Structures are given as structure tokens and as C-alpha cells.
């Protein structure tokens, strides 16, 4: 029998990169069947939210005199060393411990078994596999839910029950399937499977030279990166990529936004041969409206690289090139009965009808039969669905995600820091040009941004 460690943690929240551990419970089971239990409150170094206090019963007062994680880390390592790490929703508990050890400069790795996945494999006829469902289904004895040692005991009880029925053979098969090693390209070091992190970030595939073949982003780097080597490849191109991989690098991020931003930047900077999307395009453009007087607003195409730093002029659409922008405007002209001449789609002599008027699509603004202001109202209405979000701040802003803060100015991503003191270097550098893909990522999260304090919006503020 393999040595096991049934583990449960209580934490200040659900994000491993930002929240902290408040209690650790471990049930150790040796190869000879001997059982030991260990429980420890941990001072998280931050306040426990009221709803977490209510859920777990662990209050700020209870952890005030408890040791910090760094003080108990050696004991935790000793109790987990050489054991299969068993937890319910193991990614949560394992992720928290990995991040706590990472803060101490320690790389923590262990073979992992998730009892949620084990329950699904053994009892596929049931829809629910949370711990409360297991308590009811298997008659587990629960004495104090949402306390670390009590929940670790429940996981141990579940393990004992399933080894009785459906039996050890069925459990062993399910465990073997859950921990099956993926097939890897012949030239890739097999040790990479244990090294790849299970959190968000970007991963880079390299071949025989220093330039990456592919850059990808993921909520779970390990799962996504290894999926490229699955037997059921979706295309010959992916099979070809897998055959060429010799090395994998990665950058961990605090969340999905950081992963998306880094992917967009790296693909444009490194131009990997297998990335079709996010490649640099110097032709990206947008429509603006120019006031020609007398109520006439004329569409004007502007290259996004020429946009003012804060994008406070109304802009409509982000297009890969002039052709795409013109095709969209032409389609809108047809749908909204716009004048080809006034929209710049056709050049005609003053007072002469455009082609659209000749075929009775244009309502005659080009020949004075429709007021220019009325045509402009229809034009603005036609473009409304294409309108970009104007930059809402007078200066740079921060988008905080876990322990990271993304610095943004006029939709231009200037970099990511973990400490505000590091912002000075980013602010002192030249801002990058406006980027279509970065805008699309950031515009979805503008509600989470906060303006950079005036004191920080000056490089000299943080020497």
C-alpha cells in the first residue's frame, strides 16, 4: 500500500495567488496502515472576511496568535514528503500549498489524487460529488464541517468506504487512469510533467533554436500544454508542432487577464510560426467622424498607431486593414440609406448625385434633398454598434488581479507589477502603440480598473 496524506485546508478566499491559508488538517496513512492526524491554525497575515468566518468558524481572533505559514512550512513538508497527496477538489488545496511554498522560495511538488474525480469515476450514475453529497451517499461520520482536520477525516473515510465497495481493484484502476502519464514527443524531457504549474499563465514551445514555435495561454498551464500531445490530434498542423517540441517554458500569472495580456505581447514580439492569431498588423485602423460644418460629420479612417494616447475621440470599429473597414462602412451605407458621397465611399462633383441616390438608396443628402444633420444622425446610429469604449480616465489606471497589478494607459498595456514601487520604471518608459487585441482584452474589464493615484503617476514619485 502506498503512503497517503489526506489533506484539507481552510483559507481566506478561493484564489490561491491572492488568498492565504488559515488552517491545515492532515491525516497520514503509512504503507503499513498506521494512521496519524495533525491540525494547525495559521495566521494568514490578512483579515478573514466575515462570510469566511461564518462558514468555517475560524475567526480573526483565533488566528491572531497562530504561527504564520513560514513557521509551520517545515512540518507540513515533513508530513507530506513521499506520500500521495489526496484532497477533495485537490487542485484547490494543492494550489494553495504550492503558492504558500512559492512565497518562501520553495518548489513544492507531490503526486496528487482528487477524490472528486475519483468519485465521478467510480459512481458515474450520480450527478453530485461534493463532500456533503459523499457524506449522505456513503454514510460518512461528519463531526465539524469546514474545519480542516474534520474534512480531512471525511476524505479518509471516503477512501476506506470505496476500497470496500466497489473495492480496491476498481479504486486502483480509477487512480491509475487519473494519474496516467501523457505521451510526450520523443525529444521532450519526461520530467516536464511534474514541473509544469497548474495555475494560469502562458507557455512557450521551443524547437531546436531560440525562437519559440508557439505561445499559448491557459487557466491551467499543465493541462493545456500537455493537451497538445494527446493522441487525438485535431489537425496535421498540431501533430507537426508536437513532433518539433524540444523544450517548454512558461510564465505564471495571477489570473486569466494577465495570461491573455502576456500572450498578446509575446506573440507580437516573438512572432511564433504556429500562432495565426494575435500577429502584428501595422494596418489596423478605425473610423472617426470629422465635423465639416452645417451638420455634416464625415467618416475618416485613422490608423490605430496614430490614435492619441488616451483614445478620448469617438472611434468606431477596429479593422485589420483599410479594405475591411471600407467593406463594413459600405454595408452600413446600404442598410441605413447613407450617401456614398458624404460617407467618402464615392467621389462626385459638388451637387451631383451619388450612385446610391441614382438607384434610390441614398435619400438625397448629396443633392440637397435631405438635411445634412438628418443624414449625420442616421450615420451616427449606423456606427453606434461599432463604437469603441473611450478611455474613462484622465491618466493611467491599474487593473488589479490577485497579487498582480496591470498598468494601462489609454488601452495601452504598459506592463505588470507585484509591488506598486515597481510602477515607476513602467511609467518612465515610452508607452507602446495602440493594439487592437490588447484593447479587446482590456475593454471587457474597464469596470475593474482604478485610476492611478496622482502621486504614482510620476516616475520621480517612486525613486
N, C-alpha and C positions, 0 to 999 in steps of 0.2 A: 504494500500500500504506500502511495506517495504521501509525503508530509504535506499537510494542508494548513492554511491560515484563513479562517473565516473573518472577514473584515467589514466593519461598518463605521462610518464617520457621521458626525453632526457638524454642520457648517453654518456660517453667517448668511449664506445665499447659495445660488445654483451655479455661479460662474467660477470655474477653478482658477482662472488667471487673475481674478479680482477679489473674490471672497476667501475667507480663511476657515480653518478647522477649529471647532470648539470642543470636540470630544472624539476620542478614538476608542473603539472596542475591538478586541481581537480574541478569537477562540483558536488556540493552536491544537492541532491534532497530529501527533507524531506517527511515524510509519508503523509503530507497534500498537497504535490505538490510544496511547496516553493523551489526556486532554488537559490543557491549562488555559485559564482565562486571564485577560488583562484589560483594564479600563483606565483611561486617563482624561481628565478635563484639561483643556488647553486654552491659554489666554490668546485670543486671536489678534490682539493689538488694535482692535477696532470695535465699534459698538455693534451689538447684536440687535438687529431690527426687532421691533415689538412682535410682529407676526411670527418670527422665528422663535422668539422666547415662548410665545403661546403654544406653538407646535411642539417644541422639544422639551419645554420645561426648564431649559438651561438659560439662566438669566445673566445679565452683566455682572451682578454681584457674585454669582457663583464662580465665575472665571477670573475675577479681579486678582485673586492671589494664586491662581493656577500658573504653572510654568509656561513659557512660550514654546512654540514648536521646536525651536532650535535646541532647547534644553532636553526635550524628550526624543529627538530625532535618532540618537544612537540606540536607544532602547527599541524604538519602532523598527529600525533596520535589523537589529539582532533577532527580533521576534518573527520577521518576515523572510529572513535570509534562507534560501534553499527550499522554500515552500511554494506550493501553488496558491496564488492569490485568488480567493473565492469571495465574491461580493454580489449583491443583488443590484443590477444595473451597474456592473463593475466599472464601466467607463467613467462614471461619476467619481467613485471612491478612489480608483487608481489615478485618475486625472488630478484630483486634489492633492494626493500624496506626491505625485511627480512634481507638481508645481511648488509645493512646500519645500521639497528637497532641492529643487532647482534654485530657489531663492538663497539656499545655503551653499550653492556651488556643487551640489551632489547630484550625480546622474543615477536616478533610481529606475531599475528595471526588474520585472518579475513576470513569470508566466501567469496568465490571467484566465479565470473561468467566470463567466457571468451566469448566475442562476436564473435570470430572466430568460436568457437564450436556452438554457438547459431545460427549463420548464416548458418552453414552447416546443422544443424538440421532442420531449417525452410525452407531452399531453397536447397535441395539436388541435384536439377537438374543443379545447377551451379558448375563449377569446381573451380573458384577463389573466395576467401573470404577475401583477404587483404583489407585494408582500402580504397585504391584507387578504387578497384572494387566495394566496397559498395557505394562510392561517386557517381560513374557512374550509378550503378544499381538502387539506391534509390533516386537519385537527391538531395544528401546532399549538403549543402552550405559550401564549404571549403574556408576559407579566408587566412590561413597561414599553409600549411602542414609542418609537422616535427617540430612544436613548441608545447610544452606540453599542454597548455590550448586550443589551436586551435584543436588539435587532441582529447582531452577530450570532447570538444563540439561536434565533429563529432560522437563520440561514443554515446553521449546523444541523438543526432538527430536520429541515427540509432534505438536506443531503442524506441523513440517516434513513428517512422515510423512503426516498426514491431508490436507495440501494437495497431496500427490502422489496419494494414493488414500484416500478416494474422490474427492478433487480439490477445487480451490479453489472451484468453484461450489457444491458441496454444503456445504463449510465456511461459505461466506458466507451461505448460506440458513439454516444452523443458528445462526450467530451473530446474524443478523438476527432470528430468532424468539426467541432467548434475551433479546435486548436490546430487544424490541418495546416501544414506549411505550404504556402503558394509555390507554384512552379515559377522559377526565375530564369532570365536569359543566362546562357552558359557563362558569359563573361562578367556577370554581376555577383559580387560577394554576398553569399547567403546570410552573413551576419547583419545585413541591412534590415532584415525583417524585424529584428529586435531593437534596432536603433531608431527606426522611423517613429516620430511622435504621433499621437492620436488626436491632437488638437488642430485648430485652424492654422492656415498659413499657405505658403507657396512651396512647390517642389520643382526642381530642375533636373532634367535628364541630360546626361552628357554622353557623348560617344568617345571617339579616340582623340579629340582635340579639346581646346579650352572653351570653345563656343558651345552653348547648350543646344541640344536638338529640340527641346520642348520645355515650356514653362507652363505649369498648371496651378490652379488654386483649389483649395479644399476646406471643408469644415473638419475633416478628419484626414490629415496628410497620409497616414499609413494606409488606411483603407482605400483612398482614391489612387495613390501612387501604385499600389500593388494590383489594383483592378486592371491596369494596363497590360498586365501579364497573364490575365485569365485565359483559359483555353478557348472560350467562346468569343474570340475577337470579332468585332463588328465589321471590320474592313481590312483589306490588304494593307492599307497605309498604316494602320495601327500595328499590324503584325510586323511590318518592316521597321517601325520605330522600336518595338520591343527587342528585335534582333540586334539593333545597334547600340542599345544602352550598355554602358560600361560603369557608370557612376551616377549616384543620386545625391544631390544636395537639397537643403530645404531652409526656409526661414519661417519660424513660428511667429504667429501674430496673436493679439489679444482677442480677435474676433473676425467675423466674416468680412466686414468692411475693410479692415486692414489688409486682408488677403486679396480682396478684389483690387485695391489700390496698388499694392505691390506687384500683382500680376500685370496690370496695365502698364506700369512704369517699366518693368523688366522686359516685357515683350517688345516694347518700342525701343528700348535701349540696346537690347541684345539681338533682336530680330531672329529668333529661333526658326529653323527651317520648317518645323512641323506645326507652327502656330499660324493659322489662317486669319483668325480674328485678332483685333487689337493692334494690327500692324500700323506703323506710322503712315499718315497720309497728309501731305503738305497741301492738298487741295480742299480740305474741309471748309465749308462755307455756311453762311446763314443769311436770311433776308432781314433787312432793316427797312424802315419807312422814312423817306426824305420829304420834308414839307416844301412843296413847290409853290405855296400860296394859293389863295382863292379856294381853300378847302380841299386841295388836291394833295394827297400823300402818294408818293411814287415808291414802289419796291426797289430796293438797291441791294445787290448781292455783295457781301463782305466776307473776305477770307477770315476764318476764325483766328488766325495768327495775328490779325490786325485789330482784334477787338480790344477795347480799353480794358485795363486791368480788372475793373470791378463789374463789368458787364451790367451797367445800370441803364443802358439804352435798350429799348424793347427790341428783342430779336425773335425770329420765327424760324424754327427748324434747324437741325444740324444735318448737313448733307455731305456725302462722300466727295462730291465734285459738282462743278457747275451744271453738268448735264442732268444729274439727279434733281438738283434744286429747280432747274427750269421745267423739268417734267412735272414736278409737284405743283408748281405755280400754274402751269398750263392746264392741269387737271382741275384745279380750283377755279380758274377762269371759266372753264366750261360749266362747272357745277353752279357757280354763283353769278353767271351772266356778266362777267367782268370784261372790261375793254382791253383788247390786246395792245392797243397803243399806250393807254395810260398805265398799264402794268409793265410796259417795256418788253413785251413779248414780240412786238412788231414795230418797225419804224415806218411811220407815214408822215406825209407833209401836214403841217398845221391845218386844221379844218377839214381834212379828208377823212372819210370813214375807214375804220379798221376792217380787216377781213371778217371778224366776228359780227360786226354790225351788218355787213353785206349779207350774211347768212342768218340774220335776225337773232343772233345770240347776245351780242352786246346791245345794251339799251340806249346807246347813242351818246354817251358822255364825250366821245371823241369829236362829235359834230354839234355839241351844244344842246342835244335833245334831252339830256339828263343832267341835273346839277352835279358839279364835281363833288360836293360834300356828300351827296347821297351815294355816289359811286364809292367814295372813300369809306363810308360806313359799311357798305357791303364787303369791301376789300378787307377791312379790319375783322369783320365777322368771319370771313372765309379763312383768315390766317389764325384765328383765335386758338384753334386746336393744335397749332404748331408752336405757340408761344413758349419761349424758354422762361425758366424761373429767374427773375432778376436777382442779383446778389443783394441780400437784405441788410447787409451791414456796411458801415462806413469804413471798415478796415478788415484785417484778418479775423478769423474765427477758429475755435477749437471744436473738434468732434471727438469727444472722449469715448473710449471703448475699453472697458476693463482697466488695465494698468497703463494703457497707451493713450496718447492724445495726438490726433491728426491735425496738422496745421494747414488751413485752407484760406486762400485769398482770391476772391473773385472767381470761384470754382477751380482755381489752380491749386493742385495738391503740392505743398511745399516740403512735406516730409512728416515723419512720425517720431515722437519722443516719449520717453517714460518718465522724465522729470521736467518740470517747467523751466528749470535752469538751463536746459539744453535748447530752449527755443531761440535764444539769442543767435546762435550760429545759423539756424534756418532763416531767421529774419534778415540777417546780414547778407545772405546770398541772393543772387538775381532770381526772380520768380520764373518758373517755367512758362512756356506759351500755353494758351488755352488749348485744352484737349477734349475732343468730343466724348471719348469713352470715360474719362475722369468725371466730366460733368454729369453723365448719365448715372454714374455710381453715386455721386455726392448729392445730386438733386433729390434723391429719394430720402435723404437723411437730414435735410436742412432744418427740420424741426428739432433735431437733437443738438444743433450747433449753438455755441455761445460765443459772443464777441470777445476777442482777446482784450484783456484789461489794458488800458492805455499805457500803464507803466511797463507792460511786457512788450507792447507794440513799438519798442525802440531797442535796437541792438545794444545800446550802451546801458540799458536798464539791468542787464544780467551780464556783468563782465566775465 
